[in-house]
Amino acid sequence: MPPISVLIKPASGSCNMHCDYCFYRDEAENRSTPSYGIMSEDTLKNVIRRTLPRAEGSVSYAFQGGEPTLRGLPFFEKAIRYQQQYNHKGVMVRNAIQTNGVLLDDDWCAFLHRNRFLVGLSVDGTRCTHEKYRHLNAGGSSFDAVLRAAGLLEKHGVEFNILTVINSDVADNIEEIWEFYEKQGWVWQQYIPCLEPLLEGPGNRSYSLSPEKYGDFLIRLFDLWKSSLMTTHPVSVRTFDNWVGILMGYPPEACDQCGKCSVQYVVEADGSVFPCDFYALDRWRLGNFNSDRIDAIDSGREETGFLASSDRLHAKCGNCPHRDLCRGGCRRYRGMSEAEPGLNYLCPAFLTFFDARKDEMKALADELQKRKKV
């Protein structure tokens, strides 16, 4: 088998925060079992012993939620021991965790540094934009909590990037947010468009991100990003890094920029396996690592047609001059347009952005190619 990617939810969708736009809470409410509780150590062992020996070259374990740190540090220490125990072929093991940072302390950060975890820290801009939709269940300032977490990660030398959900307010205030991130020294940044509830049409929430606003946001963010490349502290924005990489002939590492779904194992707390974090729903359940071997789970993926169906693009994509970069975008966004089913809801945003800045990205790609040859 090729390298394997496993996303583990140690505490299911449980969280110590309440984010108004949380897609996973909405997803959980639309399945027969909203929460699968907390993952047992036996389930953790079964996930690792069934995946790691089958990997070729490398295996990636990403811990997500909800809030994965709710499962406690000993659980993650056990994960490292199981990885060491079952890594019979000596493949490269990569670990990552996405967290709101509330429970991070010195012990957590020392562990993350020691075991080379890549941390995704959720921050939605400045205090004003962050706290508008992200609320601590226990009360208090969610913004102060994330700043404290960032300080601890820096203190312990943990590699981390900033994950920002692009809602309407973030899109409106990107220049102010960029300046704040710059002052913090946060040069590794990811921006993820906000998702709408599954059974609700787009554009009905205060946080909703319209295609028009997203297109304008991409142009403004790109200009900020490009300016940073000329400084001593260039910023990495994952979306633009991938698009420039595509123009240089490299495959994108971001799933939503591949144009079709990849093989993933999203594992809920009871061991249930789903093909994607956006599709952890009853109809897409592939099996359970407590009872099923990886071959049986892969067969379930084939039977549901999940991967094959992600190849189907809207007819408009066929003649689009930007198909080489857009590739139809993320499958989840293709189901949001009521007027044109199958067309990415954010298609107008991509058209606006590529029309305005694709030539500049090509010039950057050409310059980077020249530097490689020197």
Contacts in CASP RR format, 6 or more apart in sequence:
PFRMAT RR
TARGET T0000
AUTHOR 0000-0000-0000
METHOD contacts of the structure
MODEL  1
MPPISVLIKPASGSCNMHCDYCFYRDEAENRSTPSYGIMSEDTLKNVIRR
TLPRAEGSVSYAFQGGEPTLRGLPFFEKAIRYQQQYNHKGVMVRNAIQTN
GVLLDDDWCAFLHRNRFLVGLSVDGTRCTHEKYRHLNAGGSSFDAVLRAA
GLLEKHGVEFNILTVINSDVADNIEEIWEFYEKQGWVWQQYIPCLEPLLE
GPGNRSYSLSPEKYGDFLIRLFDLWKSSLMTTHPVSVRTFDNWVGILMGY
PPEACDQCGKCSVQYVVEADGSVFPCDFYALDRWRLGNFNSDRIDAIDSG
REETGFLASSDRLHAKCGNCPHRDLCRGGCRRYRGMSEAEPGLNYLCPAF
LTFFDARKDEMKALADELQKRKKV
1 54 0 8 1.000
1 55 0 8 1.000
1 56 0 8 1.000
1 294 0 8 1.000
2 56 0 8 1.000
2 263 0 8 1.000
3 55 0 8 1.000
3 56 0 8 1.000
3 57 0 8 1.000
3 58 0 8 1.000
3 59 0 8 1.000
3 60 0 8 1.000
4 51 0 8 1.000
4 52 0 8 1.000
4 54 0 8 1.000
4 55 0 8 1.000
4 58 0 8 1.000
4 59 0 8 1.000
4 60 0 8 1.000
4 263 0 8 1.000
4 265 0 8 1.000
5 59 0 8 1.000
5 60 0 8 1.000
5 62 0 8 1.000
5 262 0 8 1.000
5 263 0 8 1.000
5 264 0 8 1.000
5 265 0 8 1.000
6 47 0 8 1.000
6 51 0 8 1.000
6 59 0 8 1.000
6 60 0 8 1.000
6 61 0 8 1.000
6 62 0 8 1.000
6 264 0 8 1.000
6 265 0 8 1.000
6 267 0 8 1.000
7 62 0 8 1.000
7 63 0 8 1.000
7 64 0 8 1.000
7 264 0 8 1.000
7 265 0 8 1.000
7 266 0 8 1.000
7 267 0 8 1.000
7 277 0 8 1.000
8 39 0 8 1.000
8 44 0 8 1.000
8 47 0 8 1.000
8 61 0 8 1.000
8 62 0 8 1.000
8 63 0 8 1.000
8 64 0 8 1.000
8 68 0 8 1.000
8 267 0 8 1.000
9 36 0 8 1.000
9 39 0 8 1.000
9 63 0 8 1.000
9 64 0 8 1.000
9 65 0 8 1.000
9 66 0 8 1.000
9 68 0 8 1.000
9 266 0 8 1.000
9 267 0 8 1.000
9 268 0 8 1.000
9 269 0 8 1.000
10 38 0 8 1.000
10 39 0 8 1.000
10 44 0 8 1.000
10 63 0 8 1.000
10 65 0 8 1.000
10 68 0 8 1.000
10 70 0 8 1.000
10 71 0 8 1.000
10 75 0 8 1.000
10 269 0 8 1.000
11 37 0 8 1.000
11 38 0 8 1.000
11 39 0 8 1.000
11 65 0 8 1.000
11 66 0 8 1.000
11 67 0 8 1.000
11 68 0 8 1.000
11 70 0 8 1.000
11 71 0 8 1.000
11 269 0 8 1.000
12 28 0 8 1.000
12 35 0 8 1.000
12 36 0 8 1.000
12 37 0 8 1.000
12 38 0 8 1.000
12 39 0 8 1.000
12 65 0 8 1.000
12 66 0 8 1.000
12 268 0 8 1.000
12 269 0 8 1.000
13 24 0 8 1.000
13 25 0 8 1.000
13 28 0 8 1.000
13 35 0 8 1.000
13 65 0 8 1.000
13 66 0 8 1.000
13 67 0 8 1.000
14 35 0 8 1.000
14 37 0 8 1.000
14 38 0 8 1.000
14 65 0 8 1.000
14 66 0 8 1.000
14 67 0 8 1.000
14 70 0 8 1.000
15 22 0 8 1.000
15 25 0 8 1.000
15 65 0 8 1.000
15 66 0 8 1.000
15 67 0 8 1.000
15 70 0 8 1.000
15 100 0 8 1.000
15 137 0 8 1.000
16 67 0 8 1.000
16 70 0 8 1.000
16 100 0 8 1.000
16 102 0 8 1.000
16 103 0 8 1.000
16 136 0 8 1.000
16 137 0 8 1.000
16 138 0 8 1.000
17 67 0 8 1.000
17 100 0 8 1.000
17 102 0 8 1.000
17 134 0 8 1.000
17 135 0 8 1.000
17 136 0 8 1.000
17 137 0 8 1.000
17 142 0 8 1.000
18 135 0 8 1.000
18 137 0 8 1.000
19 25 0 8 1.000
19 133 0 8 1.000
19 134 0 8 1.000
19 135 0 8 1.000
19 165 0 8 1.000
20 133 0 8 1.000
20 134 0 8 1.000
20 135 0 8 1.000
20 205 0 8 1.000
20 207 0 8 1.000
21 133 0 8 1.000
21 165 0 8 1.000
21 167 0 8 1.000
21 194 0 8 1.000
21 195 0 8 1.000
21 205 0 8 1.000
21 207 0 8 1.000
22 66 0 8 1.000
23 195 0 8 1.000
23 278 0 8 1.000
24 65 0 8 1.000
24 66 0 8 1.000
24 277 0 8 1.000
24 280 0 8 1.000
25 66 0 8 1.000
26 197 0 8 1.000
26 198 0 8 1.000
27 198 0 8 1.000
27 278 0 8 1.000
27 280 0 8 1.000
27 281 0 8 1.000
28 34 0 8 1.000
28 35 0 8 1.000
28 280 0 8 1.000
30 198 0 8 1.000
30 199 0 8 1.000
30 281 0 8 1.000
31 280 0 8 1.000
31 281 0 8 1.000
31 282 0 8 1.000
32 282 0 8 1.000
33 270 0 8 1.000
35 269 0 8 1.000
36 268 0 8 1.000
36 269 0 8 1.000
36 270 0 8 1.000
36 271 0 8 1.000
36 272 0 8 1.000
37 269 0 8 1.000
37 270 0 8 1.000
38 70 0 8 1.000
38 71 0 8 1.000
38 269 0 8 1.000
39 71 0 8 1.000
39 75 0 8 1.000
39 269 0 8 1.000
39 270 0 8 1.000
39 271 0 8 1.000
41 75 0 8 1.000
41 78 0 8 1.000
42 290 0 8 1.000
43 269 0 8 1.000
43 270 0 8 1.000
43 271 0 8 1.000
43 289 0 8 1.000
43 290 0 8 1.000
44 75 0 8 1.000
44 78 0 8 1.000
44 79 0 8 1.000
44 82 0 8 1.000
45 82 0 8 1.000
46 271 0 8 1.000
46 289 0 8 1.000
46 290 0 8 1.000
47 267 0 8 1.000
47 271 0 8 1.000
47 289 0 8 1.000
48 61 0 8 1.000
48 79 0 8 1.000
48 82 0 8 1.000
48 83 0 8 1.000
48 86 0 8 1.000
49 82 0 8 1.000
49 86 0 8 1.000
50 289 0 8 1.000
50 293 0 8 1.000
50 294 0 8 1.000
51 59 0 8 1.000
51 265 0 8 1.000
51 289 0 8 1.000
51 294 0 8 1.000
52 59 0 8 1.000
52 83 0 8 1.000
52 86 0 8 1.000
52 87 0 8 1.000
52 91 0 8 1.000
52 93 0 8 1.000
53 86 0 8 1.000
53 88 0 8 1.000
53 89 0 8 1.000
54 294 0 8 1.000
55 89 0 8 1.000
55 91 0 8 1.000
56 91 0 8 1.000
57 91 0 8 1.000
57 92 0 8 1.000
58 91 0 8 1.000
58 92 0 8 1.000
58 93 0 8 1.000
58 94 0 8 1.000
59 91 0 8 1.000
59 92 0 8 1.000
59 93 0 8 1.000
59 94 0 8 1.000
60 93 0 8 1.000
60 94 0 8 1.000
60 95 0 8 1.000
60 96 0 8 1.000
61 79 0 8 1.000
61 83 0 8 1.000
61 93 0 8 1.000
61 94 0 8 1.000
61 95 0 8 1.000
61 96 0 8 1.000
62 95 0 8 1.000
62 96 0 8 1.000
62 97 0 8 1.000
62 98 0 8 1.000
63 76 0 8 1.000
63 79 0 8 1.000
63 95 0 8 1.000
63 96 0 8 1.000
63 97 0 8 1.000
63 98 0 8 1.000
64 97 0 8 1.000
64 98 0 8 1.000
64 277 0 8 1.000
65 98 0 8 1.000
67 99 0 8 1.000
67 100 0 8 1.000
67 102 0 8 1.000
67 103 0 8 1.000
68 97 0 8 1.000
68 98 0 8 1.000
68 99 0 8 1.000
69 97 0 8 1.000
69 99 0 8 1.000
69 101 0 8 1.000
69 102 0 8 1.000
69 103 0 8 1.000
69 104 0 8 1.000
69 108 0 8 1.000
70 103 0 8 1.000
72 103 0 8 1.000
73 107 0 8 1.000
73 108 0 8 1.000
73 111 0 8 1.000
76 97 0 8 1.000
76 111 0 8 1.000
77 111 0 8 1.000
79 95 0 8 1.000
80 95 0 8 1.000
80 115 0 8 1.000
83 93 0 8 1.000
83 95 0 8 1.000
87 93 0 8 1.000
94 118 0 8 1.000
95 115 0 8 1.000
95 116 0 8 1.000
95 117 0 8 1.000
95 118 0 8 1.000
96 117 0 8 1.000
96 118 0 8 1.000
96 119 0 8 1.000
96 120 0 8 1.000
97 112 0 8 1.000
97 117 0 8 1.000
97 118 0 8 1.000
97 119 0 8 1.000
97 120 0 8 1.000
98 119 0 8 1.000
98 120 0 8 1.000
98 122 0 8 1.000
98 163 0 8 1.000
99 119 0 8 1.000
99 120 0 8 1.000
99 121 0 8 1.000
99 122 0 8 1.000
99 149 0 8 1.000
100 121 0 8 1.000
100 122 0 8 1.000
100 134 0 8 1.000
100 142 0 8 1.000
100 145 0 8 1.000
100 146 0 8 1.000
100 149 0 8 1.000
101 121 0 8 1.000
101 122 0 8 1.000
101 145 0 8 1.000
101 146 0 8 1.000
101 149 0 8 1.000
102 136 0 8 1.000
102 142 0 8 1.000
102 145 0 8 1.000
102 146 0 8 1.000
102 149 0 8 1.000
104 148 0 8 1.000
104 149 0 8 1.000
104 152 0 8 1.000
104 153 0 8 1.000
105 152 0 8 1.000
106 152 0 8 1.000
106 155 0 8 1.000
106 156 0 8 1.000
108 152 0 8 1.000
109 152 0 8 1.000
109 153 0 8 1.000
109 155 0 8 1.000
109 156 0 8 1.000
109 157 0 8 1.000
109 158 0 8 1.000
110 156 0 8 1.000
111 117 0 8 1.000
112 119 0 8 1.000
112 153 0 8 1.000
112 156 0 8 1.000
112 158 0 8 1.000
113 156 0 8 1.000
113 157 0 8 1.000
113 158 0 8 1.000
116 159 0 8 1.000
117 158 0 8 1.000
117 159 0 8 1.000
118 159 0 8 1.000
118 160 0 8 1.000
118 161 0 8 1.000
119 153 0 8 1.000
119 158 0 8 1.000
119 159 0 8 1.000
119 160 0 8 1.000
119 161 0 8 1.000
120 160 0 8 1.000
120 161 0 8 1.000
120 162 0 8 1.000
120 163 0 8 1.000
120 190 0 8 1.000
121 146 0 8 1.000
121 149 0 8 1.000
121 150 0 8 1.000
121 153 0 8 1.000
121 160 0 8 1.000
121 161 0 8 1.000
121 162 0 8 1.000
121 163 0 8 1.000
122 134 0 8 1.000
122 146 0 8 1.000
122 163 0 8 1.000
122 164 0 8 1.000
122 165 0 8 1.000
123 130 0 8 1.000
123 146 0 8 1.000
123 150 0 8 1.000
123 162 0 8 1.000
123 163 0 8 1.000
123 164 0 8 1.000
123 186 0 8 1.000
124 130 0 8 1.000
124 132 0 8 1.000
124 133 0 8 1.000
124 134 0 8 1.000
124 164 0 8 1.000
124 165 0 8 1.000
124 167 0 8 1.000
124 170 0 8 1.000
125 164 0 8 1.000
125 170 0 8 1.000
125 173 0 8 1.000
125 177 0 8 1.000
125 180 0 8 1.000
125 181 0 8 1.000
126 173 0 8 1.000
126 176 0 8 1.000
126 177 0 8 1.000
126 180 0 8 1.000
127 141 0 8 1.000
127 143 0 8 1.000
128 169 0 8 1.000
128 173 0 8 1.000
129 169 0 8 1.000
129 170 0 8 1.000
129 173 0 8 1.000
129 177 0 8 1.000
130 142 0 8 1.000
130 143 0 8 1.000
130 146 0 8 1.000
131 141 0 8 1.000
131 142 0 8 1.000
131 143 0 8 1.000
132 169 0 8 1.000
133 167 0 8 1.000
133 169 0 8 1.000
133 207 0 8 1.000
134 142 0 8 1.000
134 143 0 8 1.000
135 142 0 8 1.000
136 142 0 8 1.000
136 145 0 8 1.000
150 160 0 8 1.000
150 184 0 8 1.000
150 186 0 8 1.000
153 160 0 8 1.000
160 188 0 8 1.000
161 186 0 8 1.000
161 188 0 8 1.000
161 189 0 8 1.000
161 190 0 8 1.000
161 236 0 8 1.000
161 238 0 8 1.000
162 181 0 8 1.000
162 186 0 8 1.000
162 188 0 8 1.000
162 189 0 8 1.000
162 190 0 8 1.000
163 190 0 8 1.000
163 192 0 8 1.000
164 170 0 8 1.000
164 177 0 8 1.000
164 189 0 8 1.000
164 190 0 8 1.000
164 191 0 8 1.000
164 192 0 8 1.000
165 192 0 8 1.000
165 193 0 8 1.000
165 194 0 8 1.000
166 191 0 8 1.000
166 192 0 8 1.000
166 193 0 8 1.000
166 194 0 8 1.000
166 209 0 8 1.000
166 214 0 8 1.000
166 217 0 8 1.000
167 194 0 8 1.000
167 207 0 8 1.000
167 208 0 8 1.000
167 209 0 8 1.000
168 194 0 8 1.000
168 206 0 8 1.000
168 207 0 8 1.000
168 208 0 8 1.000
168 209 0 8 1.000
168 210 0 8 1.000
168 213 0 8 1.000
169 207 0 8 1.000
170 177 0 8 1.000
170 191 0 8 1.000
170 217 0 8 1.000
171 209 0 8 1.000
171 213 0 8 1.000
171 214 0 8 1.000
171 216 0 8 1.000
171 217 0 8 1.000
172 213 0 8 1.000
174 217 0 8 1.000
174 220 0 8 1.000
174 221 0 8 1.000
174 224 0 8 1.000
175 220 0 8 1.000
175 224 0 8 1.000
178 221 0 8 1.000
178 224 0 8 1.000
181 189 0 8 1.000
181 235 0 8 1.000
182 228 0 8 1.000
182 233 0 8 1.000
182 235 0 8 1.000
185 233 0 8 1.000
187 233 0 8 1.000
187 234 0 8 1.000
187 235 0 8 1.000
187 236 0 8 1.000
188 235 0 8 1.000
188 236 0 8 1.000
189 235 0 8 1.000
189 236 0 8 1.000
189 237 0 8 1.000
189 238 0 8 1.000
190 237 0 8 1.000
190 238 0 8 1.000
190 239 0 8 1.000
191 221 0 8 1.000
191 237 0 8 1.000
191 238 0 8 1.000
191 239 0 8 1.000
193 209 0 8 1.000
193 214 0 8 1.000
193 333 0 8 1.000
193 346 0 8 1.000
194 207 0 8 1.000
194 208 0 8 1.000
194 209 0 8 1.000
195 278 0 8 1.000
195 332 0 8 1.000
196 202 0 8 1.000
196 203 0 8 1.000
196 204 0 8 1.000
196 205 0 8 1.000
196 208 0 8 1.000
196 336 0 8 1.000
197 205 0 8 1.000
201 336 0 8 1.000
201 338 0 8 1.000
202 208 0 8 1.000
202 336 0 8 1.000
202 337 0 8 1.000
202 345 0 8 1.000
203 210 0 8 1.000
211 345 0 8 1.000
211 346 0 8 1.000
211 347 0 8 1.000
211 348 0 8 1.000
211 349 0 8 1.000
212 348 0 8 1.000
212 349 0 8 1.000
212 352 0 8 1.000
214 346 0 8 1.000
214 349 0 8 1.000
215 348 0 8 1.000
215 349 0 8 1.000
215 350 0 8 1.000
215 352 0 8 1.000
215 353 0 8 1.000
216 352 0 8 1.000
217 349 0 8 1.000
218 239 0 8 1.000
218 349 0 8 1.000
218 352 0 8 1.000
218 353 0 8 1.000
218 357 0 8 1.000
219 352 0 8 1.000
219 353 0 8 1.000
219 356 0 8 1.000
219 357 0 8 1.000
221 237 0 8 1.000
221 240 0 8 1.000
222 240 0 8 1.000
222 353 0 8 1.000
222 357 0 8 1.000
222 360 0 8 1.000
224 235 0 8 1.000
225 235 0 8 1.000
225 237 0 8 1.000
225 240 0 8 1.000
226 360 0 8 1.000
226 364 0 8 1.000
228 234 0 8 1.000
228 235 0 8 1.000
229 235 0 8 1.000
229 364 0 8 1.000
238 254 0 8 1.000
239 254 0 8 1.000
239 257 0 8 1.000
240 361 0 8 1.000
242 252 0 8 1.000
242 253 0 8 1.000
242 254 0 8 1.000
242 257 0 8 1.000
243 252 0 8 1.000
243 257 0 8 1.000
243 325 0 8 1.000
243 361 0 8 1.000
244 361 0 8 1.000
244 364 0 8 1.000
244 365 0 8 1.000
244 368 0 8 1.000
245 252 0 8 1.000
245 365 0 8 1.000
246 252 0 8 1.000
246 257 0 8 1.000
246 324 0 8 1.000
246 325 0 8 1.000
247 325 0 8 1.000
247 361 0 8 1.000
247 362 0 8 1.000
247 364 0 8 1.000
247 365 0 8 1.000
248 365 0 8 1.000
248 368 0 8 1.000
248 369 0 8 1.000
251 258 0 8 1.000
252 258 0 8 1.000
255 261 0 8 1.000
255 262 0 8 1.000
255 264 0 8 1.000
255 330 0 8 1.000
256 329 0 8 1.000
256 330 0 8 1.000
257 327 0 8 1.000
257 329 0 8 1.000
258 327 0 8 1.000
259 310 0 8 1.000
259 327 0 8 1.000
259 328 0 8 1.000
259 329 0 8 1.000
260 307 0 8 1.000
260 310 0 8 1.000
260 311 0 8 1.000
260 327 0 8 1.000
260 331 0 8 1.000
261 275 0 8 1.000
261 276 0 8 1.000
261 306 0 8 1.000
261 307 0 8 1.000
261 310 0 8 1.000
261 331 0 8 1.000
262 307 0 8 1.000
263 298 0 8 1.000
263 301 0 8 1.000
263 307 0 8 1.000
264 275 0 8 1.000
264 276 0 8 1.000
264 277 0 8 1.000
265 273 0 8 1.000
265 294 0 8 1.000
265 297 0 8 1.000
266 273 0 8 1.000
266 274 0 8 1.000
266 275 0 8 1.000
266 276 0 8 1.000
266 277 0 8 1.000
266 280 0 8 1.000
267 273 0 8 1.000
267 274 0 8 1.000
267 289 0 8 1.000
268 274 0 8 1.000
268 280 0 8 1.000
270 288 0 8 1.000
270 290 0 8 1.000
271 288 0 8 1.000
271 289 0 8 1.000
271 290 0 8 1.000
272 285 0 8 1.000
272 287 0 8 1.000
272 288 0 8 1.000
273 285 0 8 1.000
273 286 0 8 1.000
273 287 0 8 1.000
273 288 0 8 1.000
273 289 0 8 1.000
273 292 0 8 1.000
273 297 0 8 1.000
274 280 0 8 1.000
274 281 0 8 1.000
274 284 0 8 1.000
274 285 0 8 1.000
274 286 0 8 1.000
275 284 0 8 1.000
275 286 0 8 1.000
275 301 0 8 1.000
275 304 0 8 1.000
275 306 0 8 1.000
275 307 0 8 1.000
276 284 0 8 1.000
276 306 0 8 1.000
276 331 0 8 1.000
278 330 0 8 1.000
278 331 0 8 1.000
278 332 0 8 1.000
279 306 0 8 1.000
279 332 0 8 1.000
283 304 0 8 1.000
284 304 0 8 1.000
284 306 0 8 1.000
286 297 0 8 1.000
286 300 0 8 1.000
286 301 0 8 1.000
286 304 0 8 1.000
287 296 0 8 1.000
287 297 0 8 1.000
287 300 0 8 1.000
289 297 0 8 1.000
301 307 0 8 1.000
310 331 0 8 1.000
312 342 0 8 1.000
313 328 0 8 1.000
313 342 0 8 1.000
314 328 0 8 1.000
314 334 0 8 1.000
314 340 0 8 1.000
314 342 0 8 1.000
314 343 0 8 1.000
314 344 0 8 1.000
316 340 0 8 1.000
316 343 0 8 1.000
316 347 0 8 1.000
317 323 0 8 1.000
317 326 0 8 1.000
317 328 0 8 1.000
317 343 0 8 1.000
320 326 0 8 1.000
320 351 0 8 1.000
321 354 0 8 1.000
322 350 0 8 1.000
322 351 0 8 1.000
322 354 0 8 1.000
322 355 0 8 1.000
322 358 0 8 1.000
325 350 0 8 1.000
325 354 0 8 1.000
325 358 0 8 1.000
326 344 0 8 1.000
326 347 0 8 1.000
326 350 0 8 1.000
326 354 0 8 1.000
328 334 0 8 1.000
328 344 0 8 1.000
328 347 0 8 1.000
329 344 0 8 1.000
329 346 0 8 1.000
329 350 0 8 1.000
330 344 0 8 1.000
333 344 0 8 1.000
333 345 0 8 1.000
333 346 0 8 1.000
334 342 0 8 1.000
334 343 0 8 1.000
334 344 0 8 1.000
334 345 0 8 1.000
335 341 0 8 1.000
335 342 0 8 1.000
335 345 0 8 1.000
336 345 0 8 1.000
337 343 0 8 1.000
337 344 0 8 1.000
337 345 0 8 1.000
337 347 0 8 1.000
344 350 0 8 1.000
END
